[in-house]
Amino acid sequence: MTAKEKLLREILDLDEAEAARARIVVSTGPAEEPEMAPLPAGWGETLTGEPMPNVAVAVRRSRESH
């Protein structure tokens, strides 16, 4: 399901009172990356000592490329 389809579904699910109060805001700038929660001790590095990759961002980018 595309982002447009999700938005349309959400709009169509609004009742009349909700629709009367609803406003759509379109952002033309790039989406900000959410802040990451701090990791527990020892989770910030791989077994080889390298910094742990941000897996959530990698998955998001992979999904956006399809």
KEKOL-920156 format. One record per residue (C-alpha): x negated, z negated, y; residue number from 1. Coordinates in Angstrom, 2 decimals, m for minus. Last residue first. Example, Ala and Ser with C-alpha at 12.3 -4.5 7.8 and 13.67 -1.06 7.14 Angstrom:
PAPA      px      pz      py   n
PAPA  m13.67   m7.14   m1.06   2
PAPA  m12.30   m7.80   m4.50   1
// end
This chain:
PAPA      px      pz      py   n
PAPA  m11.22    3.87   m0.46  66
PAPA  m13.85    2.65    2.03  65
PAPA  m11.71   m0.26    3.22  64
PAPA  m11.71   m1.83   m0.26  63
PAPA  m15.51   m1.76   m0.45  62
PAPA  m15.81   m3.25    3.02  61
PAPA  m13.46   m6.09    2.08  60
PAPA  m15.33   m6.76   m1.19  59
PAPA  m18.68   m6.90    0.62  58
PAPA  m17.24   m9.17    3.32  57
PAPA  m15.93  m11.60    0.69  56
PAPA  m19.25  m11.49   m1.20  55
PAPA  m21.31  m12.68    1.75  54
PAPA  m24.73  m12.50    0.08  53
PAPA  m26.53  m15.75   m0.86  52
PAPA  m29.87  m16.02    0.94  51
PAPA  m32.85  m15.32   m1.35  50
PAPA  m34.39  m18.20   m3.29  49
PAPA  m34.66  m16.39   m6.64  48
PAPA  m31.75  m18.39   m8.10  47
PAPA  m29.63  m17.24   m5.17  46
PAPA  m29.38  m19.34   m2.04  45
PAPA  m26.62  m20.93    0.04  44
PAPA  m25.00  m22.67   m2.92  43
PAPA  m27.64  m25.40   m3.21  42
PAPA  m25.84  m27.85   m0.94  41
PAPA  m22.14  m26.99   m0.62  40
PAPA  m21.38  m23.93    1.49  39
PAPA  m20.22  m24.15    5.09  38
PAPA  m16.94  m22.36    5.78  37
PAPA  m17.41  m18.79    6.96  36
PAPA  m16.10  m17.74   10.32  35
PAPA  m13.83  m14.71   10.26  34
PAPA  m15.35  m11.33   11.20  33
PAPA  m13.79   m9.98   14.34  32
PAPA  m11.74   m6.81   14.07  31
PAPA  m13.06   m3.96   16.19  30
PAPA  m11.23   m3.22   19.42  29
PAPA   m7.99   m1.29   19.79  28
PAPA   m5.74   m4.26   19.11  27
PAPA   m2.04   m3.51   18.89  26
PAPA    0.38   m6.31   19.70  25
PAPA    3.91   m6.01   18.33  24
PAPA    6.55   m8.29   19.78  23
PAPA    9.37   m9.99   17.93  22
PAPA   12.08  m12.07   19.64  21
PAPA   14.95   m9.61   19.09  20
PAPA   13.61   m8.79   15.63  19
PAPA   13.76  m12.45   14.63  18
PAPA   17.41  m12.70   15.74  17
PAPA   18.31   m9.40   14.01  16
PAPA   16.72  m10.38   10.68  15
PAPA   13.16   m9.30    9.98  14
PAPA   12.44   m7.71    6.58  13
PAPA   12.25   m4.21    8.10  12
PAPA    9.39   m5.31   10.34  11
PAPA    7.43   m6.81    7.45  10
PAPA    7.93   m3.66    5.36   9
PAPA    6.79   m1.48    8.28   8
PAPA    3.65   m3.56    8.71   7
PAPA    2.81   m3.37    5.01   6
PAPA    3.38    0.42    5.01   5
PAPA    1.14    0.82    8.05   4
PAPA   m1.60   m1.25    6.42   3
PAPA   m1.43    0.99    3.36   2
PAPA    0.00    0.00    0.00   1
// end
